[in-house]
Amino acid sequence: MSKATYVFGQNADDAERERLSHFAAFLDPYTARRLDHVGIAPGWRCLEIGAGQGSVATMLADRVGPSGSVFATDIDLRFLTGLPGNVEVRRHDIETDELGETLYDFIHCRAVLMWLHEPEKACSGFFRR
């Protein structure tokens, strides 16, 4: 199988920024309510897969505070700028790249799994058996 490419990677910056902005404007209120329901607390270590422009990473960063951390990953880092100081950005392809041995208190991905060839396989490394 050949290495996957980002389906929207050919979009010009302005078009992709607009697409991501519309996506965030529509889904962020729902995501914020779900994050509140989870009860993410100060000091947590969170992973955001497919971070786009970083709106969810920013929500997580606000909830974990300065004692916590957020790792925002995406295959396309063009728009992951200007994030809070407790957010670390990493280029990462969930289908092919390892994340290491870090343990997270919370892992979030939104609209990522539907684009993967084998979503179960891509997520299998996140769960201890």
Number of C-alpha atoms within 10 A of each C-alpha: 4 4 7 13 11 11 8 11 12 10 11 9 12 9 12 18 16 11 15 18 15 12 13 18 12 11 13 15 11 11 17 15 10 11 17 13 9 10 9 18 16 16 15 20 22 23 24 23 25 25 28 26 23 25 19 25 30 21 17 31 27 19 19 20 17 15 12 18 25 28 20 28 25 23 19 19 18 13 15 19 10 10 16 17 12 20 23 15 19 17 14 18 20 21 17 10 11 11 14 7 8 8 14 14 11 15 14 17 13 14 10 14 17 9 11 13 12 11 14 11 11 17 12 10 14 13 7 6 5
